[in-house]
Amino acid sequence: MTFIDKLINSLNKTLNEVSKEFIETRKKLNFLANKLLGNEILVLNIDRNIIEEIESIIGIDGSSSIIGSLGGFHLFAIVTSLVIIDKYFKNIQTKYPITIVEYVYDPTASMVDKTIEEVMLGAETFTLSSIHGKNMVLIDGPLIDPPHEVRIESLNKINKVLKIGIDNYHRWRASIIRELLDKGNIVVGIVKRIRSQGVVMKCLGIERNEFLNRYSDETLIAILFESVYRTKQCHNCAFITKPCNILSDNAVVHYYRKVGIEILSSFVAIPPRLKPFRIDIALNYDEELEHRSSKVLRYISNVLSTVPPGHVLPLPTTLAHEKCSISYDAILQLRRFLLSKLVKNMILNSNDITDMTEVSLHSDDQVY
């Protein structure tokens, strides 16, 4: 018997064990799902004609990509997109409020990715501040993003890039969301990747135990929604968890509460694909809890009205994500420009790296 044959036999035994455990897991979660249906898990019909008294539906996203590194200098590109769709879905506009190339100096490259991500989120927040009128605003990502304090190095870079002078990122972001709410906007976060653990149990009012602690929130809510779908098959509908405050223990949530913002969240999936995502809704903190909960359900219905048939995410979010994506071809073009400047500087016997980066930062080349 070859070692491949032995591995196949071992794989067969392992799969038998996994199958038995998975079947037992499904039985337990099916029972739990049926118990929660109608109480903590709700079924909403999707009416694609329901839209609040708003002017437009706006999708916002930002993206970043490293272009190259020169010693300790790391050059990166950031693009933010603003997709504006009229409430009748007859007209779509795309704007790019921010398209920049900047650099981070980090000789060890240990914090480059984190710095770039935080600067990109700063650019996305700045794009939020450019919205006018009364709209439904769908941000690609959580409303509180990042879920921690932004480092001073990133804050300084945000101030330089955006030509502003903020001393705290979350205080600034909270004030912008507050201003949007005061103008009558609906502000929503669409969280496509659920990377948490234990949040779903908290939202559903389930006591944590050894069995449930083994699963991520994404796995747990996906199996629960699938179990509900077996019981309650429906068309043109969505399964959602009852709105709850899952961010009460967040380290930076107090900045948002100081300006009167409460954030309620629901996990959502649309049959038949049932790919779960999370919806964050910004509300006034001083409203009665019952009134807030009913408003969240109404807002979620409006968000779901923007999901095309057969898809799993709102159209404005999908378009904003696609529009701001920096393609590999665009990065190659920027790298060629960078290399041409390097060669030119070498020919001119110039070793001034600062001068070279200034030239590439202010290039008129378009980022696609």
ZAMARKOL-531316 format. One record per residue (C-alpha): residue number from 1; residue in one letter; x, y, z. Coordinates in pm, 1 decimal. Example, Ala and Ser with C-alpha at 12.3 -4.5 7.8 and 13.67 -1.06 7.14 Angstrom:
<recs>
+-----+----+----------+----------+----------+
:   i : aa :     east :    north :       up :
+-----+----+----------+----------+----------+
:   1 :  A :   1230.0 :   -450.0 :    780.0 :
:   2 :  S :   1367.0 :   -106.0 :    714.0 :
+-----+----+----------+----------+----------+
</recs>
This chain:
<recs>
+-----+----+----------+----------+----------+
:   i : aa :     east :    north :       up :
+-----+----+----------+----------+----------+
:   1 :  M :      0.0 :      0.0 :      0.0 :
:   2 :  T :    142.7 :    335.7 :   -101.6 :
:   3 :  F :    145.7 :    635.3 :    130.7 :
:   4 :  I :   -126.9 :    795.2 :    -85.1 :
:   5 :  D :   -351.5 :    492.4 :    -20.4 :
:   6 :  K :   -281.9 :    522.8 :    352.2 :
:   7 :  L :   -365.7 :    892.3 :    345.1 :
:   8 :  I :   -693.8 :    822.2 :    163.3 :
:   9 :  N :   -790.6 :    561.5 :    425.0 :
:  10 :  S :   -705.4 :    805.7 :    702.9 :
:  11 :  L :   -903.8 :   1080.7 :    528.0 :
:  12 :  N :  -1206.5 :    850.8 :    504.4 :
:  13 :  K :  -1197.0 :    780.2 :    880.6 :
:  14 :  T :  -1155.0 :   1150.6 :    958.8 :
:  15 :  L :  -1444.8 :   1246.3 :    731.6 :
:  16 :  N :  -1668.9 :    995.3 :    906.0 :
:  17 :  E :  -1589.6 :   1159.7 :   1240.0 :
:  18 :  V :  -1645.0 :   1510.1 :   1100.7 :
:  19 :  S :  -1973.9 :   1405.3 :    938.3 :
:  20 :  K :  -2109.7 :   1262.3 :   1263.4 :
:  21 :  E :  -2017.6 :   1578.6 :   1453.2 :
:  22 :  F :  -2161.4 :   1804.2 :   1183.1 :
:  23 :  I :  -2492.1 :   1612.2 :   1174.9 :
:  24 :  E :  -2519.6 :   1642.8 :   1553.0 :
:  25 :  T :  -2443.6 :   2014.1 :   1528.3 :
:  26 :  R :  -2714.3 :   2064.9 :   1267.1 :
:  27 :  K :  -2971.4 :   1887.0 :   1483.6 :
:  28 :  K :  -2898.5 :   2110.4 :   1781.1 :
:  29 :  L :  -2897.7 :   2429.9 :   1574.7 :
:  30 :  N :  -3218.4 :   2329.8 :   1391.9 :
:  31 :  F :  -3390.5 :   2298.7 :   1727.8 :
:  32 :  L :  -3248.0 :   2635.3 :   1836.6 :
:  33 :  A :  -3354.0 :   2804.4 :   1510.8 :
:  34 :  N :  -3715.1 :   2683.1 :   1541.7 :
:  35 :  K :  -3721.9 :   2809.5 :   1898.7 :
:  36 :  L :  -3596.2 :   3155.2 :   1792.8 :
:  37 :  L :  -3815.2 :   3193.9 :   1481.7 :
:  38 :  G :  -4077.0 :   3463.9 :   1531.4 :
:  39 :  N :  -3908.5 :   3601.7 :   1841.7 :
:  40 :  E :  -3539.7 :   3671.7 :   1785.4 :
:  41 :  I :  -3531.6 :   3575.2 :   1416.4 :
:  42 :  L :  -3780.8 :   3755.2 :   1193.2 :
:  43 :  V :  -3897.5 :   3713.4 :    833.5 :
:  44 :  L :  -3932.0 :   4034.2 :    630.9 :
:  45 :  N :  -4097.0 :   4056.6 :    291.7 :
:  46 :  I :  -3888.1 :   4257.0 :     44.0 :
:  47 :  D :  -4088.3 :   4532.9 :   -121.5 :
:  48 :  R :  -3865.5 :   4698.0 :   -379.6 :
:  49 :  N :  -4099.2 :   4995.3 :   -402.2 :
:  50 :  I :  -4061.1 :   5102.0 :    -38.9 :
:  51 :  I :  -3833.4 :   5402.2 :     -6.2 :
:  52 :  E :  -3838.9 :   5673.2 :    260.6 :
:  53 :  E :  -3890.8 :   6038.8 :    170.3 :
:  54 :  I :  -3536.8 :   6081.4 :     44.5 :
:  55 :  E :  -3367.5 :   6230.9 :   -260.1 :
:  56 :  S :  -3116.1 :   5956.7 :   -339.6 :
:  57 :  I :  -2956.2 :   5633.9 :   -225.4 :
:  58 :  I :  -2580.5 :   5675.0 :   -184.6 :
:  59 :  G :  -2315.5 :   5404.3 :   -163.9 :
:  60 :  I :  -1972.9 :   5488.9 :    -18.3 :
:  61 :  D :  -1653.3 :   5285.8 :    -14.4 :
:  62 :  G :  -1278.4 :   5330.4 :    -15.1 :
:  63 :  S :   -986.3 :   5116.8 :   -124.4 :
:  64 :  S :   -608.5 :   5124.3 :    -96.1 :
:  65 :  S :   -311.3 :   4949.3 :   -249.9 :
:  66 :  I :     64.9 :   4960.6 :   -203.7 :
:  67 :  I :    245.4 :   5075.2 :   -516.5 :
:  68 :  G :    602.5 :   5007.1 :   -409.7 :
:  69 :  S :    869.2 :   5060.5 :   -146.4 :
:  70 :  L :   1192.3 :   5259.6 :   -155.8 :
:  71 :  G :   1401.4 :   5177.3 :    144.1 :
:  72 :  G :   1177.2 :   5273.5 :    434.6 :
:  73 :  F :    937.0 :   5471.7 :    215.9 :
:  74 :  H :    617.7 :   5284.6 :    121.5 :
:  75 :  L :    405.2 :   5449.0 :   -147.3 :
:  76 :  F :     34.5 :   5370.9 :   -158.2 :
:  77 :  A :   -277.3 :   5477.1 :   -346.5 :
:  78 :  I :   -619.1 :   5555.8 :   -197.5 :
:  79 :  V :   -946.5 :   5598.2 :   -387.8 :
:  80 :  T :  -1292.8 :   5669.7 :   -246.6 :
:  81 :  S :  -1613.0 :   5635.9 :   -446.7 :
:  82 :  L :  -1955.2 :   5792.0 :   -411.6 :
:  83 :  V :  -2232.5 :   5617.8 :   -607.1 :
:  84 :  I :  -2551.9 :   5824.9 :   -619.5 :
:  85 :  I :  -2873.8 :   5655.3 :   -734.0 :
:  86 :  D :  -3204.9 :   5836.5 :   -753.3 :
:  87 :  K :  -3485.0 :   5679.7 :   -547.0 :
:  88 :  Y :  -3650.5 :   5539.6 :   -860.4 :
:  89 :  F :  -3326.1 :   5376.4 :   -982.7 :
:  90 :  K :  -3342.2 :   5566.1 :  -1313.4 :
:  91 :  N :  -3015.1 :   5758.1 :  -1284.5 :
:  92 :  I :  -2674.9 :   5654.1 :  -1146.2 :
:  93 :  Q :  -2379.0 :   5888.7 :  -1093.9 :
:  94 :  T :  -2030.2 :   5797.8 :   -975.2 :
:  95 :  K :  -1792.1 :   6045.0 :   -813.2 :
:  96 :  Y :  -1436.4 :   6002.0 :   -685.3 :
:  97 :  P :  -1395.1 :   6258.3 :   -406.1 :
:  98 :  I :  -1044.9 :   6137.7 :   -316.6 :
:  99 :  T :   -777.8 :   5990.2 :   -545.7 :
: 100 :  I :   -432.3 :   6029.5 :   -392.8 :
: 101 :  V :    -88.9 :   5873.5 :   -372.1 :
: 102 :  E :     96.9 :   5914.8 :    -43.1 :
: 103 :  Y :    380.4 :   5748.3 :    144.0 :
: 104 :  V :    449.2 :   5606.2 :    487.3 :
: 105 :  Y :    800.1 :   5596.6 :    631.0 :
: 106 :  D :    844.5 :   5272.7 :    822.6 :
: 107 :  P :   1192.5 :   5113.1 :    801.7 :
: 108 :  T :   1072.5 :   4783.9 :    953.7 :
: 109 :  A :    743.0 :   4777.0 :    756.3 :
: 110 :  S :    574.1 :   4648.3 :   1073.0 :
: 111 :  M :    286.8 :   4902.0 :   1077.5 :
: 112 :  V :    251.6 :   4988.8 :    709.7 :
: 113 :  D :    -70.1 :   4793.7 :    644.3 :
: 114 :  K :   -239.1 :   4925.1 :    958.4 :
: 115 :  T :   -142.3 :   5285.1 :    882.3 :
: 116 :  I :   -267.4 :   5263.3 :    523.7 :
: 117 :  E :   -597.2 :   5109.6 :    638.3 :
: 118 :  E :   -653.7 :   5386.2 :    893.9 :
: 119 :  V :   -568.8 :   5659.7 :    642.6 :
: 120 :  M :   -809.2 :   5499.6 :    393.2 :
: 121 :  L :  -1085.3 :   5500.6 :    657.1 :
: 122 :  G :  -1007.5 :   5867.7 :    719.3 :
: 123 :  A :  -1052.2 :   5934.9 :    347.4 :
: 124 :  E :  -1381.7 :   5742.4 :    353.5 :
: 125 :  T :  -1503.0 :   5948.3 :    651.7 :
: 126 :  F :  -1402.7 :   6269.3 :    473.1 :
: 127 :  T :  -1609.2 :   6153.5 :    173.6 :
: 128 :  L :  -1908.5 :   6116.7 :    407.5 :
: 129 :  S :  -1879.3 :   6485.0 :    492.6 :
: 130 :  S :  -1926.5 :   6579.7 :    125.4 :
: 131 :  I :  -2285.9 :   6447.8 :    111.6 :
: 132 :  H :  -2562.4 :   6704.0 :     71.5 :
: 133 :  G :  -2939.6 :   6673.5 :     89.1 :
: 134 :  K :  -3159.6 :   6406.7 :    244.0 :
: 135 :  N :  -3050.7 :   6057.7 :    143.1 :
: 136 :  M :  -3014.6 :   5696.8 :    247.9 :
: 137 :  V :  -2638.4 :   5654.6 :    290.1 :
: 138 :  L :  -2494.4 :   5301.9 :    272.4 :
: 139 :  I :  -2135.0 :   5276.3 :    396.2 :
: 140 :  D :  -1942.1 :   4966.6 :    294.0 :
: 141 :  G :  -1829.4 :   4853.2 :    639.3 :
: 142 :  P :  -1925.2 :   4906.9 :   1004.0 :
: 143 :  L :  -2043.6 :   5247.3 :   1122.9 :
: 144 :  I :  -1775.5 :   5240.2 :   1393.1 :
: 145 :  D :  -1466.3 :   5168.5 :   1187.3 :
: 146 :  P :  -1202.2 :   5091.9 :   1299.5 :
: 147 :  P :  -1333.0 :   4953.5 :   1631.7 :
: 148 :  H :  -1038.5 :   5104.0 :   1820.9 :
: 149 :  E :   -853.5 :   5432.4 :   1860.8 :
: 150 :  V :   -657.7 :   5546.1 :   1555.8 :
: 151 :  R :   -284.0 :   5578.3 :   1619.7 :
: 152 :  I :   -127.8 :   5924.1 :   1626.8 :
: 153 :  E :     94.9 :   5837.6 :   1327.8 :
: 154 :  S :   -210.8 :   5758.4 :   1117.0 :
: 155 :  L :   -394.0 :   6066.5 :   1247.1 :
: 156 :  N :   -105.8 :   6292.0 :   1143.4 :
: 157 :  K :   -106.8 :   6137.2 :    797.4 :
: 158 :  I :   -486.6 :   6183.3 :    770.8 :
: 159 :  N :   -448.4 :   6551.2 :    861.4 :
: 160 :  K :   -174.9 :   6595.9 :    600.5 :
: 161 :  V :   -352.2 :   6412.0 :    319.2 :
: 162 :  L :   -696.8 :   6567.5 :    374.7 :
: 163 :  K :   -563.5 :   6910.0 :    480.5 :
: 164 :  I :   -765.9 :   6908.4 :    802.5 :
: 165 :  G :   -675.1 :   6943.6 :   1169.8 :
: 166 :  I :   -854.0 :   6682.9 :   1380.6 :
: 167 :  D :   -719.7 :   6560.9 :   1714.4 :
: 168 :  N :   -936.5 :   6247.6 :   1745.8 :
: 169 :  Y :  -1059.2 :   6031.8 :   1458.0 :
: 170 :  H :  -1373.7 :   5886.6 :   1619.5 :
: 171 :  R :  -1486.4 :   6220.2 :   1760.1 :
: 172 :  W :  -1459.2 :   6358.0 :   1404.8 :
: 173 :  R :  -1638.9 :   6060.4 :   1244.6 :
: 174 :  A :  -1918.0 :   6073.8 :   1505.5 :
: 175 :  S :  -1971.3 :   6446.0 :   1440.7 :
: 176 :  I :  -2006.7 :   6383.3 :   1065.5 :
: 177 :  I :  -2262.6 :   6105.4 :   1117.6 :
: 178 :  R :  -2445.9 :   6329.6 :   1365.1 :
: 179 :  E :  -2463.2 :   6609.5 :   1107.4 :
: 180 :  L :  -2600.8 :   6367.5 :    845.0 :
: 181 :  L :  -2872.7 :   6250.4 :   1086.5 :
: 182 :  D :  -2966.2 :   6608.2 :   1170.6 :
: 183 :  K :  -3020.9 :   6675.3 :    798.5 :
: 184 :  G :  -3266.2 :   6385.5 :    777.5 :
: 185 :  N :  -3031.8 :   6125.2 :    626.6 :
: 186 :  I :  -3055.5 :   5753.9 :    701.3 :
: 187 :  V :  -2700.6 :   5633.8 :    779.6 :
: 188 :  V :  -2634.7 :   5260.8 :    742.7 :
: 189 :  G :  -2328.0 :   5037.9 :    762.5 :
: 190 :  I :  -2319.0 :   4720.3 :    550.5 :
: 191 :  V :  -2078.6 :   4467.9 :    706.8 :
: 192 :  K :  -2011.7 :   4202.0 :    443.0 :
: 193 :  R :  -1757.4 :   3995.0 :    638.2 :
: 194 :  I :  -1867.4 :   3881.8 :    984.0 :
: 195 :  R :  -1541.8 :   3812.9 :   1167.3 :
: 196 :  S :  -1666.9 :   3825.2 :   1525.4 :
: 197 :  Q :  -1740.2 :   3548.5 :   1774.0 :
: 198 :  G :  -2004.1 :   3549.9 :   2046.2 :
: 199 :  V :  -2186.6 :   3856.4 :   1909.8 :
: 200 :  V :  -2466.9 :   3655.5 :   1749.6 :
: 201 :  M :  -2538.0 :   3477.3 :   2078.0 :
: 202 :  K :  -2552.0 :   3812.4 :   2255.3 :
: 203 :  C :  -2787.0 :   3953.6 :   1991.1 :
: 204 :  L :  -3017.2 :   3649.3 :   2007.0 :
: 205 :  G :  -3018.1 :   3636.7 :   2386.2 :
: 206 :  I :  -2854.0 :   3291.8 :   2393.1 :
: 207 :  E :  -2638.5 :   3191.2 :   2686.8 :
: 208 :  R :  -2284.0 :   3108.7 :   2583.0 :
: 209 :  N :  -2185.0 :   2747.1 :   2624.1 :
: 210 :  E :  -1902.9 :   2515.5 :   2523.7 :
: 211 :  F :  -2092.1 :   2385.7 :   2221.0 :
: 212 :  L :  -2177.5 :   2725.6 :   2067.7 :
: 213 :  N :  -1840.3 :   2879.0 :   2156.4 :
: 214 :  R :  -1676.6 :   2655.9 :   1896.3 :
: 215 :  Y :  -1834.4 :   2847.0 :   1607.2 :
: 216 :  S :  -1766.7 :   3185.4 :   1457.1 :
: 217 :  D :  -2060.4 :   3424.9 :   1424.9 :
: 218 :  E :  -2063.4 :   3384.9 :   1047.5 :
: 219 :  T :  -2087.3 :   3003.6 :   1070.6 :
: 220 :  L :  -2343.2 :   3013.4 :   1349.4 :
: 221 :  I :  -2580.4 :   3264.0 :   1188.2 :
: 222 :  A :  -2549.8 :   3095.1 :    845.8 :
: 223 :  I :  -2658.2 :   2756.9 :    987.0 :
: 224 :  L :  -2937.9 :   2918.3 :   1189.9 :
: 225 :  F :  -3074.5 :   3101.9 :    885.2 :
: 226 :  E :  -3050.9 :   2786.8 :    674.4 :
: 227 :  S :  -3245.4 :   2597.0 :    940.0 :
: 228 :  V :  -3512.5 :   2868.0 :    938.8 :
: 229 :  Y :  -3531.3 :   2849.7 :    558.9 :
: 230 :  R :  -3605.4 :   2475.6 :    579.1 :
: 231 :  T :  -3898.5 :   2554.5 :    807.7 :
: 232 :  K :  -4015.7 :   2878.3 :    649.5 :
: 233 :  Q :  -3942.0 :   2866.1 :    278.9 :
: 234 :  C :  -4031.1 :   3195.7 :    117.9 :
: 235 :  H :  -3963.8 :   3396.4 :   -195.1 :
: 236 :  N :  -3876.4 :   3764.3 :   -211.3 :
: 237 :  C :  -3806.3 :   3770.1 :    161.3 :
: 238 :  A :  -3517.7 :   3808.2 :    406.1 :
: 239 :  F :  -3431.7 :   3658.0 :    743.6 :
: 240 :  I :  -3307.2 :   3902.8 :   1004.1 :
: 241 :  T :  -3219.3 :   3892.6 :   1370.6 :
: 242 :  K :  -3410.4 :   4121.3 :   1603.2 :
: 243 :  P :  -3227.0 :   4459.8 :   1618.7 :
: 244 :  C :  -2989.1 :   4480.2 :   1912.3 :
: 245 :  N :  -2701.4 :   4685.6 :   2046.2 :
: 246 :  I :  -2393.6 :   4471.1 :   1986.6 :
: 247 :  L :  -2150.4 :   4763.2 :   2021.4 :
: 248 :  S :  -2224.2 :   4859.7 :   2381.6 :
: 249 :  D :  -1886.3 :   4722.8 :   2496.7 :
: 250 :  N :  -1688.9 :   4880.4 :   2213.6 :
: 251 :  A :  -1388.2 :   5081.4 :   2330.3 :
: 252 :  V :  -1475.4 :   5391.6 :   2124.3 :
: 253 :  V :  -1857.1 :   5386.1 :   2128.7 :
: 254 :  H :  -1864.6 :   5668.6 :   2386.7 :
: 255 :  Y :  -1760.1 :   5920.7 :   2118.5 :
: 256 :  Y :  -2081.6 :   5842.7 :   1929.8 :
: 257 :  R :  -2303.0 :   5846.8 :   2237.5 :
: 258 :  K :  -2164.3 :   6184.9 :   2338.5 :
: 259 :  V :  -2323.3 :   6332.2 :   2025.9 :
: 260 :  G :  -2649.6 :   6141.8 :   2076.6 :
: 261 :  I :  -2593.5 :   5847.2 :   1840.6 :
: 262 :  E :  -2708.1 :   5493.8 :   1917.1 :
: 263 :  I :  -2623.0 :   5209.7 :   1678.7 :
: 264 :  L :  -2848.5 :   4906.0 :   1648.1 :
: 265 :  S :  -2755.8 :   4605.5 :   1435.6 :
: 266 :  S :  -2919.3 :   4307.1 :   1268.9 :
: 267 :  F :  -2776.8 :   4003.5 :   1094.5 :
: 268 :  V :  -2944.0 :   3950.7 :    757.5 :
: 269 :  A :  -2959.1 :   3684.8 :    486.1 :
: 270 :  I :  -3166.7 :   3664.4 :    168.3 :
: 271 :  P :  -3282.6 :   3323.7 :     35.9 :
: 272 :  P :  -3195.2 :   3112.8 :   -144.9 :
: 273 :  R :  -2820.7 :   3189.1 :   -121.8 :
: 274 :  L :  -2843.3 :   3290.9 :    246.7 :
: 275 :  K :  -2502.7 :   3462.8 :    255.4 :
: 276 :  P :  -2520.9 :   3647.5 :    589.1 :
: 277 :  F :  -2418.2 :   4009.2 :    639.9 :
: 278 :  R :  -2476.0 :   4269.2 :    911.0 :
: 279 :  I :  -2662.2 :   4597.8 :    893.2 :
: 280 :  D :  -2570.6 :   4880.1 :   1135.4 :
: 281 :  I :  -2824.1 :   5163.3 :   1171.6 :
: 282 :  A :  -2743.0 :   5501.6 :   1329.1 :
: 283 :  L :  -3027.6 :   5639.1 :   1544.4 :
: 284 :  N :  -3092.9 :   5915.3 :   1793.7 :
: 285 :  Y :  -2987.9 :   5797.2 :   2140.4 :
: 286 :  D :  -3269.6 :   5981.1 :   2319.3 :
: 287 :  E :  -3549.5 :   5795.4 :   2136.0 :
: 288 :  E :  -3754.2 :   5532.9 :   2318.5 :
: 289 :  L :  -3619.0 :   5180.7 :   2269.0 :
: 290 :  E :  -3947.3 :   5054.4 :   2121.6 :
: 291 :  H :  -3957.8 :   5343.8 :   1875.5 :
: 292 :  R :  -3593.4 :   5283.3 :   1780.0 :
: 293 :  S :  -3656.0 :   4913.0 :   1716.9 :
: 294 :  S :  -3953.5 :   4978.5 :   1487.7 :
: 295 :  K :  -3756.7 :   5245.8 :   1301.2 :
: 296 :  V :  -3467.6 :   5002.5 :   1249.5 :
: 297 :  L :  -3701.3 :   4743.5 :   1096.7 :
: 298 :  R :  -3839.6 :   5008.4 :    862.2 :
: 299 :  Y :  -3490.9 :   5120.6 :    762.9 :
: 300 :  I :  -3379.6 :   4760.8 :    706.5 :
: 301 :  S :  -3679.5 :   4712.3 :    477.0 :
: 302 :  N :  -3564.9 :   5015.1 :    279.6 :
: 303 :  V :  -3209.6 :   4882.4 :    258.6 :
: 304 :  L :  -3336.7 :   4544.0 :    137.2 :
: 305 :  S :  -3543.2 :   4719.9 :   -130.0 :
: 306 :  T :  -3211.6 :   4810.0 :   -298.7 :
: 307 :  V :  -3100.9 :   4444.4 :   -330.7 :
: 308 :  P :  -3157.2 :   4325.4 :   -690.8 :
: 309 :  P :  -3339.6 :   3991.4 :   -729.9 :
: 310 :  G :  -3095.5 :   3701.9 :   -707.4 :
: 311 :  H :  -2829.9 :   3909.3 :   -528.0 :
: 312 :  V :  -2731.9 :   3916.3 :   -161.7 :
: 313 :  L :  -2614.5 :   4276.7 :   -106.6 :
: 314 :  P :  -2757.5 :   4625.3 :   -171.4 :
: 315 :  L :  -2680.4 :   4754.1 :   -520.1 :
: 316 :  P :  -2530.0 :   5089.4 :   -403.9 :
: 317 :  T :  -2283.9 :   4902.9 :   -178.8 :
: 318 :  T :  -2182.4 :   4663.2 :   -455.2 :
: 319 :  L :  -2135.4 :   4943.9 :   -708.2 :
: 320 :  A :  -1935.7 :   5161.6 :   -467.0 :
: 321 :  H :  -1705.7 :   4870.2 :   -390.7 :
: 322 :  E :  -1649.2 :   4788.6 :   -758.6 :
: 323 :  K :  -1602.6 :   5151.1 :   -863.7 :
: 324 :  C :  -1331.5 :   5232.2 :   -607.2 :
: 325 :  S :  -1138.8 :   4909.0 :   -655.9 :
: 326 :  I :   -783.7 :   4987.6 :   -772.1 :
: 327 :  S :   -711.4 :   4740.0 :  -1049.1 :
: 328 :  Y :   -383.6 :   4558.6 :  -1093.5 :
: 329 :  D :   -338.2 :   4736.5 :  -1428.6 :
: 330 :  A :   -369.1 :   5073.3 :  -1254.3 :
: 331 :  I :   -105.8 :   4972.9 :   -998.3 :
: 332 :  L :    125.0 :   4857.6 :  -1279.9 :
: 333 :  Q :     81.3 :   5195.2 :  -1448.3 :
: 334 :  L :    172.5 :   5375.2 :  -1125.7 :
: 335 :  R :    473.2 :   5147.1 :  -1077.2 :
: 336 :  R :    597.2 :   5223.2 :  -1428.3 :
: 337 :  F :    564.9 :   5593.5 :  -1353.9 :
: 338 :  L :    755.8 :   5542.0 :  -1028.9 :
: 339 :  L :   1034.1 :   5351.4 :  -1205.5 :
: 340 :  S :   1060.5 :   5614.4 :  -1478.6 :
: 341 :  K :   1111.8 :   5881.2 :  -1212.2 :
: 342 :  L :   1377.1 :   5665.4 :  -1045.3 :
: 343 :  V :   1563.5 :   5620.2 :  -1371.6 :
: 344 :  K :   1539.4 :   5991.5 :  -1448.1 :
: 345 :  N :   1676.5 :   6078.3 :  -1105.7 :
: 346 :  M :   1962.3 :   5830.7 :  -1147.5 :
: 347 :  I :   2051.6 :   5985.5 :  -1483.7 :
: 348 :  L :   2050.9 :   6330.6 :  -1325.1 :
: 349 :  N :   2264.3 :   6193.1 :  -1036.8 :
: 350 :  S :   1994.4 :   6297.4 :   -791.4 :
: 351 :  N :   1973.6 :   6103.5 :   -463.7 :
: 352 :  D :   1699.8 :   6320.5 :   -313.1 :
: 353 :  I :   1425.5 :   6064.6 :   -242.1 :
: 354 :  T :   1200.8 :   6331.6 :    -91.2 :
: 355 :  D :   1204.0 :   6524.1 :   -418.2 :
: 356 :  M :   1120.4 :   6207.7 :   -611.2 :
: 357 :  T :    822.3 :   6125.9 :   -390.5 :
: 358 :  E :    692.3 :   6480.9 :   -418.8 :
: 359 :  V :    695.1 :   6447.9 :   -796.1 :
: 360 :  S :    499.7 :   6121.0 :   -789.2 :
: 361 :  L :    255.4 :   6246.5 :   -524.4 :
: 362 :  H :    143.4 :   6533.3 :   -744.0 :
: 363 :  S :    122.4 :   6345.0 :  -1070.4 :
: 364 :  D :   -181.1 :   6415.3 :  -1286.1 :
: 365 :  D :   -196.9 :   6052.2 :  -1397.8 :
: 366 :  Q :   -548.3 :   5919.9 :  -1343.6 :
: 367 :  V :   -609.6 :   5633.3 :  -1101.9 :
: 368 :  Y :   -869.4 :   5397.9 :  -1250.9 :
+-----+----+----------+----------+----------+
</recs>
